[in-house]
Amino acid sequence: MTPDDWIQQLKKAYPKRARGKNYNWPVAIRHLRGHLKNYPFDMILAGTEEFCKAMKISGDYGTEFIPMASTFYGPQERFLDEYETEGPEL
């Protein structure tokens, strides 16, 4: 079941980008509504949290190397990818 505050939870879990808020959330939300028909919310949230942790470990957190949310949640379903989450956070 999808919680009422699912958008806020994903926005909070998504890694921060450099130079402001270029996340393109309206497009990301449109993609996510389609994905929620095929995947449980908990799976999408876990993939987002794993990605965020991997970006902290790699040192890319807060840089321009963080994809826009509309890309991460887009048709390629990058929230399903596996990310390296072992190692110290930089």
C-alpha positions, 0 to 999 in steps of 0.5 A: 500500500502506498502511504499518503505522504509518498511524494514527501518521503521520496523527496526527503530520501533523494540525494541533494544536487548541486546548484539548487533544486533541478529535480524536475519533480512534476515529471518524476511524479508522473513516472512514479505514478506509473511505476507504483502500479508495478512495484510496491512503494517500499521497493522504490523507497529502498532503491532511492535510499540505497542510491543516496547512500552510494552517492555519499560513499562515492563523494558525488552527493551534492554534486552535478553528478546526481541525476534529476529525479525525473531521470532516476524515476524515469522509464529506465527505472534506475531505482531498481539498479544495484549500487555500491553501498559498502565503504565509508561515507565521504 
